[in-house]
Amino acid sequence: MRIMIVGAGSLGLLFAAMLSSRCEQMTVVTRTDKQAVALCEEGIGITGNEQRYFHTNNGRIEYDYYIEGTDSAERLPMSNPDYIFLMVKQTAITPKLIAFLNANMSPQTLVVCFQNGIGHEEKLAKQLGWARLLFAVTTEGARKEGLTTVSHTGNGVTYIGTAAQGQEIVEAQHFLLAKQLEEAGFRTKVSKNMETRIWNKLIINAVINPLSAILRVPNGKLLQSSWSRTLMHALYCEAAQVAKAKCVPIEDDLWDTIIKVCEATSQNHSSMLQDILKSRYTEIDYMNGSLLEIARELGIELSTHATVYQLVKALE
């Protein structure tokens, strides 16, 4: 199996390292040449639950980089990957990146989308087609410790499947990828209801991420104040109202799941908090912003989401 991983953040590094020995060929595409060079020299180091280190001299893994500023799409040396794991934030999915994906796809290549929030599906499908897209929702915990090192902070479950519009993808391709992920050490399930999975994760992120960014606290701290718990519950109830109006079923115990996620990741800084601390734009537009846009179309008022959205945009 040939895999290209676009995005060498925490999850990109984790999946690349654990999958590398299972692949005939792998290319990891970074945002900068600095990281690509460092990975070529050092490989990927994993700390956490297991101590493992993958070097580049196994002949199966290589590193390259994509420069956002280039005017034309570049084809990398890898020969026709079976899967491209798209592991960048939604803010990085630009027309130029999509052109880059197109240039590196064969007619059989599938793009596996690991993004948080919603909105990327339509953008990618418009250029690549629904039949070329798989979607992944993962609860694996990972924290990037440097250019070449990632900490595996918690084992989770990875769900893969198609969107409703992409059902023509052969089911055997789902199970082949799931088998490879399982053998690499990722608990994996093939899901026939990815819309629910995506919305569940959207709501979890829309509750935890903006509050952790505004208050500048790790996830677990949100549970230690009745005031922040009240805000969390208000965000959850408003988001659940939108899902119900859209006829998207969500888990009955999703509120309990949100609490458990905060507990399990109590020391973690959410991705939105990390972006704010590093003076980067966040994914607020694709989380709470997407919910607000849908709510406006449905004539629903989301006062709490509107407030936290404005506060995060002010911090940006």
Secondary structure per residue as TSV (DSSP state, phi and psi in degrees):
chain	resnum	aa	ss	phi	psi
A	1	M	-	360.0	135.6
A	2	R	E	-107.6	126.6
A	3	I	E	-128.0	134.7
A	4	M	E	-111.7	128.1
A	5	I	E	-109.0	117.6
A	6	V	E	-100.9	108.8
A	7	G	-	117.3	111.9
A	8	A	-	-110.4	49.7
A	9	G	S	-85.5	-155.4
A	10	S	H	-63.0	-52.1
A	11	L	H	-70.3	-36.1
A	12	G	H	-59.9	-45.4
A	13	L	H	-66.4	-41.8
A	14	L	H	-62.2	-50.0
A	15	F	H	-66.8	-37.2
A	16	A	H	-62.8	-46.2
A	17	A	H	-64.3	-46.5
A	18	M	H	-75.3	-24.7
A	19	L	H	-91.4	-17.1
A	20	S	G	-57.6	-39.7
A	21	S	G	-74.5	-11.7
A	22	R	G	-97.1	-5.4
A	23	C	-	-104.8	145.5
A	24	E	S	-68.2	-37.8
A	25	Q	E	-154.5	142.4
A	26	M	E	-140.3	138.4
A	27	T	E	-122.4	131.1
A	28	V	E	-106.6	121.7
A	29	V	E	-102.9	119.6
A	30	T	E	-102.3	169.5
A	31	R	S	-82.4	-26.2
A	32	T	S	-127.6	152.0
A	33	D	H	-68.7	-27.6
A	34	K	H	-59.4	-45.5
A	35	Q	H	-70.0	-38.6
A	36	A	H	-60.3	-44.1
A	37	V	H	-63.9	-44.3
A	38	A	H	-61.9	-40.9
A	39	L	H	-67.7	-37.9
A	40	C	H	-61.5	-37.3
A	41	E	H	-80.9	-34.2
A	42	E	H	-113.9	-19.7
A	43	G	-	73.8	-163.8
A	44	I	E	-112.5	127.6
A	45	G	E	-103.5	134.8
A	46	I	E	-115.1	129.4
A	47	T	E	-119.9	158.9
A	48	G	E	129.7	-126.5
A	49	N	S	-65.5	-33.5
A	50	E	S	-130.4	150.8
A	51	Q	-	-105.5	104.2
A	52	R	E	-138.6	153.4
A	53	Y	E	-143.9	127.4
A	54	F	E	-110.5	125.5
A	55	H	-	-97.9	165.3
A	56	T	G	-86.5	-5.8
A	57	N	G	-84.5	10.4
A	58	N	G	-81.4	-2.8
A	59	G	S	78.5	0.6
A	60	R	S	-113.2	-14.3
A	61	I	E	-123.2	135.2
A	62	E	E	-139.4	166.2
A	63	Y	E	-130.6	142.0
A	64	D	E	-146.3	179.1
A	65	Y	E	-140.9	154.2
A	66	Y	-	-113.4	128.9
A	67	I	-	-102.2	116.7
A	68	E	T	-59.1	-30.8
A	69	G	T	-77.3	-6.4
A	70	T	-	-69.3	149.0
A	71	D	S	-87.7	-20.0
A	72	S	S	-126.4	151.9
A	73	A	-	-70.8	140.3
A	74	E	-	-113.4	136.2
A	75	R	-	-96.1	125.6
A	76	L	-	-83.6	166.5
A	77	P	S	-62.9	-23.9
A	78	M	S	-55.5	138.5
A	79	S	-	-90.9	105.6
A	80	N	-	46.2	76.3
A	81	P	-	-63.6	147.3
A	82	D	S	-73.1	-38.6
A	83	Y	E	-135.4	140.8
A	84	I	E	-112.0	115.4
A	85	F	E	-84.2	112.4
A	86	L	E	-90.9	103.9
A	87	M	-	-123.0	42.8
A	88	V	S	-108.7	164.2
A	89	K	-	-72.8	160.7
A	90	Q	G	-60.6	-30.6
A	91	T	G	-63.0	-19.9
A	92	A	G	-91.3	-6.0
A	93	I	-	-84.8	85.6
A	94	T	-	-103.4	166.3
A	95	P	H	-55.4	-35.5
A	96	K	H	-69.1	-37.4
A	97	L	H	-67.7	-39.4
A	98	I	H	-63.6	-38.4
A	99	A	H	-63.3	-37.6
A	100	F	H	-62.5	-43.3
A	101	L	H	-61.6	-46.1
A	102	N	H	-57.8	-40.4
A	103	A	H	-67.7	-22.4
A	104	N	T	-108.2	14.6
A	105	M	-	-106.7	142.0
A	106	S	-	-95.8	173.0
A	107	P	T	-59.9	-19.7
A	108	Q	T	-99.6	-7.1
A	109	T	-	-69.0	136.0
A	110	L	E	-111.7	139.7
A	111	V	E	-98.3	124.9
A	112	V	E	-103.3	115.0
A	113	C	E	-96.6	122.2
A	114	F	-	-107.5	19.1
A	115	Q	-	-72.8	151.3
A	116	N	S	-82.3	159.4
A	117	G	S	75.2	-167.4
A	118	I	S	-132.3	163.9
A	119	G	S	119.9	-32.9
A	120	H	H	-70.2	-26.5
A	121	E	H	-58.8	-51.7
A	122	E	H	-65.2	-40.5
A	123	K	H	-61.6	-46.0
A	124	L	H	-72.3	-41.2
A	125	A	H	-63.9	-34.0
A	126	K	H	-60.7	-34.7
A	127	Q	H	-97.4	-32.9
A	128	L	H	-106.4	-23.4
A	129	G	-	94.5	141.9
A	130	W	G	-62.1	-31.9
A	131	A	G	-70.2	-9.6
A	132	R	G	-99.4	0.6
A	133	L	E	-113.6	130.8
A	134	L	E	-112.1	153.8
A	135	F	E	-120.5	143.3
A	136	A	E	-129.2	136.6
A	137	V	E	-124.1	121.4
A	138	T	E	-125.6	145.3
A	139	T	-	-110.3	15.6
A	140	E	-	-61.3	138.6
A	141	G	E	-99.8	129.7
A	142	A	E	-148.6	145.6
A	143	R	E	-135.9	124.4
A	144	K	E	-74.6	125.8
A	145	E	-	-102.7	-10.0
A	146	G	S	175.6	-170.6
A	147	L	S	-62.7	-30.2
A	148	T	S	-124.9	4.0
A	149	T	E	-126.2	138.9
A	150	V	E	-134.3	142.8
A	151	S	E	-100.3	126.2
A	152	H	E	-86.9	97.1
A	153	T	E	-87.1	-9.8
A	154	G	E	-178.7	139.5
A	155	N	-	-80.9	142.9
A	156	G	-	-140.9	-154.1
A	157	V	E	-126.1	139.2
A	158	T	E	-113.6	122.2
A	159	Y	E	-103.1	135.8
A	160	I	E	-129.4	149.3
A	161	G	E	175.1	-176.3
A	162	T	-	-101.5	163.5
A	163	A	-	-78.4	165.7
A	164	A	G	-56.5	-34.4
A	165	Q	G	-77.0	-10.7
A	166	G	G	-110.3	27.5
A	167	Q	T	-67.0	-11.6
A	168	E	T	-74.5	-9.0
A	169	I	S	-63.3	132.1
A	170	V	-	-62.5	128.8
A	171	E	H	-60.3	-29.5
A	172	A	H	-59.6	-29.9
A	173	Q	H	-68.5	-33.4
A	174	H	H	-60.6	-50.5
A	175	F	H	-71.0	-31.4
A	176	L	H	-63.6	-45.8
A	177	L	H	-66.6	-41.5
A	178	A	H	-60.5	-39.5
A	179	K	H	-63.3	-43.1
A	180	Q	H	-63.4	-41.7
A	181	L	H	-66.0	-41.5
A	182	E	H	-60.6	-46.1
A	183	E	H	-66.3	-24.7
A	184	A	H	-82.1	-9.4
A	185	G	T	111.0	6.1
A	186	F	-	-100.4	122.4
A	187	R	E	-66.4	120.8
A	188	T	E	-131.9	140.4
A	189	K	E	-131.9	138.7
A	190	V	E	-86.4	126.8
A	191	S	-	-114.5	137.5
A	192	K	S	-96.9	5.4
A	193	N	-	-135.4	64.5
A	194	M	H	-68.7	-25.8
A	195	E	H	-60.1	-42.9
A	196	T	H	-64.4	-43.7
A	197	R	H	-59.4	-44.6
A	198	I	H	-65.2	-42.0
A	199	W	H	-69.6	-36.6
A	200	N	H	-59.0	-46.4
A	201	K	H	-69.4	-36.8
A	202	L	H	-56.3	-47.2
A	203	I	H	-66.7	-42.2
A	204	I	H	-57.6	-47.4
A	205	N	H	-67.1	-38.0
A	206	A	H	-69.8	-20.7
A	207	V	H	-86.0	-46.8
A	208	I	H	-84.3	-48.4
A	209	N	H	-60.0	-52.2
A	210	P	H	-65.2	-37.1
A	211	L	H	-68.3	-39.4
A	212	S	H	-65.5	-34.3
A	213	A	H	-72.3	-42.1
A	214	I	H	-67.6	-44.9
A	215	L	H	-83.5	-14.2
A	216	R	T	57.2	53.4
A	217	V	-	-133.1	154.2
A	218	P	-	-64.4	161.7
A	219	N	G	-53.8	-42.9
A	220	G	G	-62.4	-29.0
A	221	K	G	-64.9	-24.3
A	222	L	G	-63.0	-25.6
A	223	L	G	-84.6	-10.6
A	224	Q	G	-89.3	-1.5
A	225	S	-	-127.5	133.0
A	226	S	H	-65.2	-28.9
A	227	W	H	-68.0	-46.1
A	228	S	H	-71.5	-33.8
A	229	R	H	-61.9	-41.0
A	230	T	H	-62.9	-42.2
A	231	L	H	-63.7	-42.6
A	232	M	H	-57.3	-46.1
A	233	H	H	-67.5	-35.7
A	234	A	H	-64.7	-42.6
A	235	L	H	-62.6	-42.0
A	236	Y	H	-62.1	-48.9
A	237	C	H	-62.3	-41.2
A	238	E	H	-65.0	-43.5
A	239	A	H	-64.8	-41.1
A	240	A	H	-62.8	-34.6
A	241	Q	H	-62.9	-40.9
A	242	V	H	-66.0	-44.8
A	243	A	H	-59.0	-42.4
A	244	K	H	-62.9	-42.2
A	245	A	H	-66.4	-29.5
A	246	K	T	-85.7	-0.2
A	247	C	T	61.2	34.4
A	248	V	-	-100.1	114.7
A	249	P	-	-72.2	135.1
A	250	I	-	-118.7	164.6
A	251	E	-	-61.0	139.0
A	252	D	T	-62.7	-31.8
A	253	D	T	-105.2	31.8
A	254	L	H	-63.7	-34.9
A	255	W	H	-62.8	-42.6
A	256	D	H	-63.1	-36.8
A	257	T	H	-63.3	-39.9
A	258	I	H	-60.4	-43.7
A	259	I	H	-62.3	-43.4
A	260	K	H	-65.0	-37.0
A	261	V	H	-63.1	-43.4
A	262	C	H	-61.0	-41.2
A	263	E	H	-68.0	-43.3
A	264	A	H	-69.7	-26.2
A	265	T	T	-115.7	35.8
A	266	S	T	-57.7	-31.7
A	267	Q	T	-94.5	-4.5
A	268	N	-	-79.1	142.8
A	269	H	-	-90.1	125.1
A	270	S	-	-61.8	160.1
A	271	S	H	-60.8	-33.5
A	272	M	H	-70.0	-39.3
A	273	L	H	-64.2	-42.0
A	274	Q	H	-61.0	-40.7
A	275	D	H	-63.3	-43.6
A	276	I	H	-64.1	-43.7
A	277	L	H	-65.3	-26.7
A	278	K	T	-101.6	14.1
A	279	S	T	56.8	43.0
A	280	R	-	-112.3	157.5
A	281	Y	-	-66.7	146.3
A	282	T	-	-100.6	-179.7
A	283	E	S	-98.2	23.7
A	284	I	G	-58.4	-34.8
A	285	D	G	-64.8	-28.0
A	286	Y	G	-95.6	-4.8
A	287	M	T	-108.9	-92.6
A	288	N	H	-63.7	-35.8
A	289	G	H	-61.8	-40.1
A	290	S	H	-65.1	-41.3
A	291	L	H	-62.7	-40.2
A	292	L	H	-64.9	-39.6
A	293	E	H	-64.7	-44.9
A	294	I	H	-64.3	-41.5
A	295	A	H	-62.2	-39.1
A	296	R	H	-62.3	-41.5
A	297	E	H	-63.7	-31.2
A	298	L	H	-92.4	-3.5
A	299	G	T	73.6	30.2
A	300	I	-	-107.6	137.6
A	301	E	-	-96.6	128.9
A	302	L	-	-119.3	82.0
A	303	S	H	-67.1	-39.2
A	304	T	H	-70.3	-43.7
A	305	H	H	-62.2	-39.3
A	306	A	H	-61.9	-40.1
A	307	T	H	-67.5	-49.3
A	308	V	H	-67.7	-32.2
A	309	Y	H	-61.3	-47.4
A	310	Q	H	-64.9	-37.2
A	311	L	H	-66.5	-42.8
A	312	V	H	-66.4	-40.4
A	313	K	H	-63.3	-35.1
A	314	A	H	-66.0	-39.0
A	315	L	H	-65.9	-36.5
A	316	E	-	-61.5	360.0
